[in-house]
């Protein structure tokens, strides 16, 4: 049995002007699409940043309002009970002073032990 083979010659023809124009139009369309996508991503990122900044600003404003409320309550308390407020201030001062003294003594002991 004989096998018939047909030889075909594949010749590559250079692209015509029409083919080049069509290819260029496809590339332009692709680049245009990519630019639109990049623009959309940039817009979304900017909007997210603006939203996060607005939320942070609101949080800071609430914190400032809270601090103002605490300050007003403290002033009101001191005006209503000045001797109690004075006692609290003296007690806090003594505790802070004792802690500072203890901390200083500890540092002096460590530095003298290290120098020996």
N, CA and C atoms as an extended XYZ file, in Angstrom:
348
Properties=species:S:1:pos:R:3:atomname:S:1:resname:S:1:resid:I:1 pbc="F F F"
N         0.823       -1.142        0.000 N   UNK     1
C         0.000        0.000        0.000 CA  UNK     1
C         0.891        1.236        0.000 C   UNK     1
N         0.565        2.108       -0.848 N   UNK     2
C         1.385        3.302       -1.016 CA  UNK     2
C         0.750        4.454       -0.256 C   UNK     2
N         1.561        5.208        0.411 N   UNK     3
C         1.104        6.358        1.181 CA  UNK     3
C         1.326        7.603        0.338 C   UNK     3
N         0.273        8.336        0.184 N   UNK     4
C         0.369        9.544       -0.620 CA  UNK     4
C         0.644       10.732        0.297 C   UNK     4
N         1.642       11.453       -0.031 N   UNK     5
C         1.963       12.639        0.737 CA  UNK     5
C         1.877       13.839       -0.168 C   UNK     5
N         1.323       14.864        0.392 N   UNK     6
C         1.219       16.082       -0.389 CA  UNK     6
C         2.072       17.131        0.298 C   UNK     6
N         2.963       17.655       -0.436 N   UNK     7
C         3.825       18.677        0.123 CA  UNK     7
C         3.201       20.040       -0.118 C   UNK     7
N         3.103       20.771        0.988 N   UNK     8
C         2.600       22.128        0.842 CA  UNK     8
C         3.714       23.053        1.243 C   UNK     8
N         3.775       24.089        0.554 N   UNK     9
C         4.835       25.036        0.838 CA  UNK     9
C         4.232       26.204        1.603 C   UNK     9
N         4.678       26.369        2.880 N   UNK    10
C         4.199       27.472        3.694 CA  UNK    10
C         5.106       28.669        3.438 C   UNK    10
N         4.537       29.630        2.833 N   UNK    11
C         5.309       30.845        2.590 CA  UNK    11
C         4.726       31.939        3.460 C   UNK    11
N         5.592       32.622        4.138 N   UNK    12
C         5.168       33.700        5.006 CA  UNK    12
C         5.250       34.985        4.200 C   UNK    12
N         4.098       35.569        4.067 N   UNK    13
C         4.060       36.813        3.316 CA  UNK    13
C         4.177       37.975        4.293 C   UNK    13
N         4.872       38.997        3.915 N   UNK    14
C         4.970       40.138        4.802 CA  UNK    14
C         3.596       40.770        4.978 C   UNK    14
N         3.343       41.345        6.189 N   UNK    15
C         2.021       41.921        6.426 CA  UNK    15
C         1.779       43.124        5.499 C   UNK    15
N         0.572       43.210        5.111 N   UNK    16
C         0.204       44.312        4.230 CA  UNK    16
C        -0.024       45.571        5.067 C   UNK    16
N        -0.196       46.687        4.438 N   UNK    17
C        -0.461       47.942        5.120 CA  UNK    17
C        -1.755       47.837        5.908 C   UNK    17
N        -2.741       47.171        5.312 N   UNK    18
C        -4.021       46.988        5.991 CA  UNK    18
C        -3.838       46.194        7.277 C   UNK    18
N        -3.036       45.124        7.210 N   UNK    19
C        -2.780       44.311        8.393 CA  UNK    19
C        -2.066       45.116        9.477 C   UNK    19
N        -1.119       45.936        9.069 N   UNK    20
C        -0.390       46.758       10.030 CA  UNK    20
C        -1.317       47.770       10.695 C   UNK    20
N        -2.205       48.353        9.922 N   UNK    21
C        -3.149       49.332       10.465 CA  UNK    21
C        -4.096       48.662       11.450 C   UNK    21
N        -4.592       47.494       11.103 N   UNK    22
C        -5.498       46.752       11.992 CA  UNK    22
C        -4.769       46.382       13.275 C   UNK    22
N        -3.513       45.926       13.147 N   UNK    23
C        -2.731       45.562       14.334 CA  UNK    23
C        -2.480       46.787       15.214 C   UNK    23
N        -2.160       47.905       14.596 N   UNK    24
C        -1.931       49.130       15.362 CA  UNK    24
C        -3.211       49.572       16.068 C   UNK    24
N        -4.356       49.459       15.411 N   UNK    25
C        -5.630       49.835       16.022 CA  UNK    25
C        -5.932       48.929       17.219 C   UNK    25
N        -5.618       47.649       17.108 N   UNK    26
C        -5.833       46.728       18.231 CA  UNK    26
C        -4.935       47.083       19.410 C   UNK    26
N        -3.691       47.424       19.110 N   UNK    27
C        -2.768       47.798       20.180 CA  UNK    27
C        -3.229       49.083       20.866 C   UNK    27
N        -3.681       50.050       20.082 N   UNK    28
C        -4.183       51.298       20.657 CA  UNK    28
C        -5.390       51.023       21.541 C   UNK    28
N        -6.283       50.161       21.088 N   UNK    29
C        -7.460       49.827       21.889 CA  UNK    29
C        -7.044       49.140       23.189 C   UNK    29
N        -6.041       48.261       23.099 N   UNK    30
C        -5.572       47.557       24.295 CA  UNK    30
C        -4.940       48.538       25.282 C   UNK    30
N        -4.089       49.423       24.782 N   UNK    31
C        -3.447       50.412       25.653 CA  UNK    31
C        -4.491       51.334       26.265 C   UNK    31
N        -5.484       51.728       25.484 N   UNK    32
C        -6.552       52.582       25.995 CA  UNK    32
C        -7.296       51.878       27.131 C   UNK    32
N        -7.563       50.608       26.951 N   UNK    33
C        -8.244       49.825       27.996 CA  UNK    33
C        -7.378       49.756       29.257 C   UNK    33
N        -6.083       49.514       29.100 N   UNK    34
C        -5.177       49.443       30.248 CA  UNK    34
C        -5.114       50.784       30.978 C   UNK    34
N        -5.107       51.877       30.230 N   UNK    35
C        -5.074       53.205       30.850 CA  UNK    35
C        -6.352       53.454       31.639 C   UNK    35
N        -7.494       53.045       31.080 N   UNK    36
C        -8.755       53.207       31.817 CA  UNK    36
C        -8.751       52.407       33.108 C   UNK    36
N        -8.195       51.188       33.046 N   UNK    37
C        -8.113       50.373       34.261 CA  UNK    37
C        -7.200       51.032       35.299 C   UNK    37
N        -6.051       51.530       34.864 N   UNK    38
C        -5.128       52.181       35.792 CA  UNK    38
C        -5.769       53.430       36.391 C   UNK    38
N        -6.490       54.176       35.582 N   UNK    39
C        -7.174       55.379       36.066 CA  UNK    39
C        -8.227       55.007       37.117 C   UNK    39
N        -8.946       53.931       36.860 N   UNK    40
C        -9.974       53.483       37.805 CA  UNK    40
C        -9.347       53.046       39.130 C   UNK    40
N        -8.241       52.316       39.055 N   UNK    41
C        -7.558       51.872       40.273 CA  UNK    41
C        -7.034       53.075       41.048 C   UNK    41
N        -6.455       54.048       40.337 N   UNK    42
C        -5.941       55.250       41.010 CA  UNK    42
C        -7.084       56.026       41.671 C   UNK    42
N        -8.195       56.161       40.987 N   UNK    43
C        -9.348       56.879       41.541 CA  UNK    43
C        -9.857       56.178       42.800 C   UNK    43
N        -9.971       54.845       42.737 N   UNK    44
C       -10.435       54.092       43.906 CA  UNK    44
C        -9.474       54.244       45.085 C   UNK    44
N        -8.179       54.208       44.801 N   UNK    45
C        -7.182       54.342       45.865 CA  UNK    45
C        -7.271       55.718       46.507 C   UNK    45
N        -7.418       56.746       45.702 N   UNK    46
C        -7.533       58.109       46.232 CA  UNK    46
C        -8.804       58.247       47.067 C   UNK    46
N        -9.916       57.704       46.573 N   UNK    47
C       -11.171       57.776       47.325 CA  UNK    47
C       -11.057       57.050       48.656 C   UNK    47
N       -10.383       55.897       48.664 N   UNK    48
C       -10.186       55.162       49.919 CA  UNK    48
C        -9.349       55.972       50.899 C   UNK    48
N        -8.305       56.631       50.391 N   UNK    49
C        -7.463       57.462       51.251 CA  UNK    49
C        -8.226       58.636       51.837 C   UNK    49
N        -9.047       59.274       51.015 N   UNK    50
C        -9.841       60.411       51.493 CA  UNK    50
C       -10.821       59.946       52.563 C   UNK    50
N       -11.464       58.818       52.330 N   UNK    51
C       -12.423       58.283       53.298 CA  UNK    51
C       -11.722       57.955       54.623 C   UNK    51
N       -10.543       57.337       54.538 N   UNK    52
C        -9.800       56.997       55.759 CA  UNK    52
C        -9.373       58.263       56.495 C   UNK    52
N        -8.972       59.289       55.762 N   UNK    53
C        -8.569       60.545       56.400 CA  UNK    53
C        -9.759       61.212       57.092 C   UNK    53
N       -10.914       61.167       56.452 N   UNK    54
C       -12.110       61.759       57.070 CA  UNK    54
C       -12.483       61.011       58.350 C   UNK    54
N       -12.390       59.681       58.316 N   UNK    55
C       -12.688       58.900       59.516 CA  UNK    55
C       -11.713       59.224       60.633 C   UNK    55
N       -10.428       59.337       60.301 N   UNK    56
C        -9.425       59.654       61.313 CA  UNK    56
C        -9.675       61.038       61.894 C   UNK    56
N       -10.046       61.988       61.054 N   UNK    57
C       -10.334       63.340       61.533 CA  UNK    57
C       -11.521       63.335       62.486 C   UNK    57
N       -12.560       62.562       62.158 N   UNK    58
C       -13.716       62.477       63.048 CA  UNK    58
C       -13.328       61.862       64.389 C   UNK    58
N       -12.450       60.833       64.356 N   UNK    59
C       -12.001       60.210       65.598 CA  UNK    59
C       -11.228       61.208       66.463 C   UNK    59
N       -10.384       61.987       65.826 N   UNK    60
C        -9.611       62.980       66.575 CA  UNK    60
C       -10.545       64.042       67.158 C   UNK    60
N       -11.526       64.475       66.374 N   UNK    61
C       -12.476       65.469       66.877 CA  UNK    61
C       -13.246       64.933       68.071 C   UNK    61
N       -13.656       63.659       68.009 N   UNK    62
C       -14.356       63.063       69.151 CA  UNK    62
C       -13.445       62.997       70.371 C   UNK    62
N       -12.175       62.676       70.156 N   UNK    63
C       -11.221       62.631       71.260 CA  UNK    63
C       -11.026       63.997       71.903 C   UNK    63
N       -10.951       65.035       71.065 N   UNK    64
C       -10.811       66.393       71.596 CA  UNK    64
C       -12.043       66.774       72.392 C   UNK    64
N       -13.217       66.435       71.880 N   UNK    65
C       -14.454       66.739       72.606 CA  UNK    65
C       -14.493       66.012       73.944 C   UNK    65
N       -14.035       64.764       73.960 N   UNK    66
C       -14.006       63.993       75.201 CA  UNK    66
C       -13.050       64.636       76.209 C   UNK    66
N       -11.874       65.058       75.728 N   UNK    67
C       -10.926       65.716       76.628 CA  UNK    67
C       -11.487       67.026       77.170 C   UNK    67
N       -12.202       67.766       76.338 N   UNK    68
C       -12.824       69.005       76.813 CA  UNK    68
C       -13.868       68.711       77.883 C   UNK    68
N       -14.633       67.639       77.681 N   UNK    69
C       -15.626       67.253       78.689 CA  UNK    69
C       -14.960       66.879       80.009 C   UNK    69
N       -13.874       66.116       79.941 N   UNK    70
C       -13.164       65.716       81.156 CA  UNK    70
C       -12.609       66.951       81.866 C   UNK    70
N       -12.048       67.881       81.091 N   UNK    71
C       -11.514       69.113       81.677 CA  UNK    71
C       -12.620       69.896       82.377 C   UNK    71
N       -13.776       70.027       81.713 N   UNK    72
C       -14.893       70.766       82.319 CA  UNK    72
C       -15.379       70.097       83.599 C   UNK    72
N       -15.466       68.768       83.588 N   UNK    73
C       -15.893       68.049       84.787 CA  UNK    73
C       -14.890       68.226       85.925 C   UNK    73
N       -13.589       68.226       85.578 N   UNK    74
C       -12.552       68.412       86.599 CA  UNK    74
C       -12.649       69.804       87.213 C   UNK    74
N       -12.816       70.812       86.357 N   UNK    75
C       -12.946       72.184       86.863 CA  UNK    75
C       -14.165       72.300       87.773 C   UNK    75
N       -15.278       71.703       87.361 N   UNK    76
C       -16.501       71.742       88.162 CA  UNK    76
C       -16.274       71.053       89.518 C   UNK    76
N       -15.576       69.907       89.514 N   UNK    77
C       -15.320       69.163       90.747 CA  UNK    77
C       -14.434       69.977       91.691 C   UNK    77
N       -13.398       70.610       91.148 N   UNK    78
C       -12.494       71.398       91.986 CA  UNK    78
C       -13.230       72.589       92.587 C   UNK    78
N       -14.113       73.205       91.818 N   UNK    79
C       -14.867       74.352       92.348 CA  UNK    79
C       -15.845       73.922       93.436 C   UNK    79
N       -16.434       72.729       93.292 N   UNK    80
C       -17.419       72.260       94.281 CA  UNK    80
C       -16.745       71.747       95.543 C   UNK    80
N       -15.606       71.078       95.394 N   UNK    81
C       -14.936       70.475       96.555 CA  UNK    81
C       -13.434       70.791       96.497 C   UNK    81
N       -13.073       72.002       96.825 N   UNK    82
C       -11.665       72.394       96.667 CA  UNK    82
C       -10.712       71.673       97.617 C   UNK    82
N       -11.153       71.395       98.866 N   UNK    83
C       -10.242       70.739       99.813 CA  UNK    83
C       -10.011       69.274       99.442 C   UNK    83
N       -11.036       68.627       98.948 N   UNK    84
C       -10.877       67.244       98.498 CA  UNK    84
C        -9.922       67.201       97.307 C   UNK    84
N       -10.085       68.147       96.367 N   UNK    85
C        -9.202       68.208       95.204 CA  UNK    85
C        -7.763       68.478       95.637 C   UNK    85
N        -7.577       69.338       96.630 N   UNK    86
C        -6.241       69.641       97.142 CA  UNK    86
C        -5.623       68.394       97.783 C   UNK    86
N        -6.430       67.651       98.535 N   UNK    87
C        -5.948       66.407       99.146 CA  UNK    87
C        -5.528       65.387       98.097 C   UNK    87
N        -6.328       65.270       97.064 N   UNK    88
C        -5.988       64.331       95.979 CA  UNK    88
C        -4.680       64.752       95.319 C   UNK    88
N        -4.528       66.060       95.060 N   UNK    89
C        -3.305       66.555       94.414 CA  UNK    89
C        -2.081       66.288       95.281 C   UNK    89
N        -2.201       66.494       96.609 N   UNK    90
C        -1.085       66.232       97.513 CA  UNK    90
C        -0.746       64.750       97.513 C   UNK    90
N        -1.759       63.897       97.572 N   UNK    91
C        -1.523       62.450       97.567 CA  UNK    91
C        -0.838       61.985       96.290 C   UNK    91
N        -1.306       62.485       95.157 N   UNK    92
C        -0.692       62.103       93.881 CA  UNK    92
C         0.750       62.600       93.838 C   UNK    92
N         0.987       63.824       94.317 N   UNK    93
C         2.350       64.357       94.345 CA  UNK    93
C         3.284       63.516       95.200 C   UNK    93
N         2.793       63.062       96.370 N   UNK    94
C         3.613       62.216       97.235 CA  UNK    94
C         3.949       60.884       96.571 C   UNK    94
N         2.960       60.278       95.918 N   UNK    95
C         3.192       58.984       95.256 CA  UNK    95
C         4.195       59.148       94.118 C   UNK    95
N         4.035       60.190       93.317 N   UNK    96
C         4.959       60.414       92.197 CA  UNK    96
C         6.365       60.701       92.737 C   UNK    96
N         6.467       61.497       93.789 N   UNK    97
C         7.771       61.787       94.385 CA  UNK    97
C         8.436       60.540       94.935 C   UNK    97
N         7.657       59.685       95.612 N   UNK    98
C         8.211       58.444       96.166 CA  UNK    98
C         8.703       57.535       95.046 C   UNK    98
N         7.937       57.442       93.982 N   UNK    99
C         8.354       56.604       92.844 CA  UNK    99
C         9.631       57.149       92.211 C   UNK    99
N         9.708       58.470       92.056 N   UNK   100
C        10.904       59.074       91.471 CA  UNK   100
C        12.118       58.833       92.370 C   UNK   100
N        11.946       58.965       93.660 N   UNK   101
C        13.041       58.709       94.593 CA  UNK   101
C        13.495       57.270       94.549 C   UNK   101
N        12.561       56.354       94.532 N   UNK   102
C        12.903       54.930       94.473 CA  UNK   102
C        13.638       54.609       93.187 C   UNK   102
N        13.157       55.176       92.078 N   UNK   103
C        13.779       54.923       90.779 CA  UNK   103
C        15.193       55.493       90.744 C   UNK   103
N        15.361       56.710       91.293 N   UNK   104
C        16.688       57.315       91.327 CA  UNK   104
C        17.653       56.520       92.184 C   UNK   104
N        17.190       56.049       93.336 N   UNK   105
C        18.046       55.249       94.210 CA  UNK   105
C        18.444       53.946       93.537 C   UNK   105
N        17.529       53.348       92.828 N   UNK   106
C        17.825       52.093       92.125 CA  UNK   106
C        18.887       52.331       91.058 C   UNK   106
N        18.778       53.415       90.328 N   UNK   107
C        19.774       53.722       89.304 CA  UNK   107
C        21.138       53.998       89.924 C   UNK   107
N        21.170       54.701       91.047 N   UNK   108
C        22.446       54.985       91.702 CA  UNK   108
C        23.110       53.696       92.177 C   UNK   108
N        22.311       52.764       92.740 N   UNK   109
C        22.863       51.497       93.208 CA  UNK   109
C        23.425       50.695       92.045 C   UNK   109
N        22.709       50.693       90.938 N   UNK   110
C        23.189       49.914       89.781 CA  UNK   110
C        24.461       50.523       89.213 C   UNK   110
N        24.517       51.851       89.153 N   UNK   111
C        25.691       52.487       88.577 CA  UNK   111
C        26.915       52.328       89.500 C   UNK   111
N        26.687       52.382       90.818 N   UNK   112
C        27.819       52.194       91.737 CA  UNK   112
C        28.264       50.743       91.739 C   UNK   112
N        27.355       49.792       91.575 N   UNK   113
C        27.726       48.371       91.533 CA  UNK   113
C        28.461       48.069       90.233 C   UNK   113
N        28.105       48.715       89.152 N   UNK   114
C        28.771       48.464       87.891 CA  UNK   114
C        30.150       49.091       87.860 C   UNK   114
N        30.320       50.225       88.564 N   UNK   115
C        31.610       50.918       88.589 CA  UNK   115
C        32.628       50.237       89.491 C   UNK   115
N        32.204       49.418       90.416 N   UNK   116
C        33.125       48.764       91.369 CA  UNK   116
C        33.898       47.658       90.767 C   UNK   116
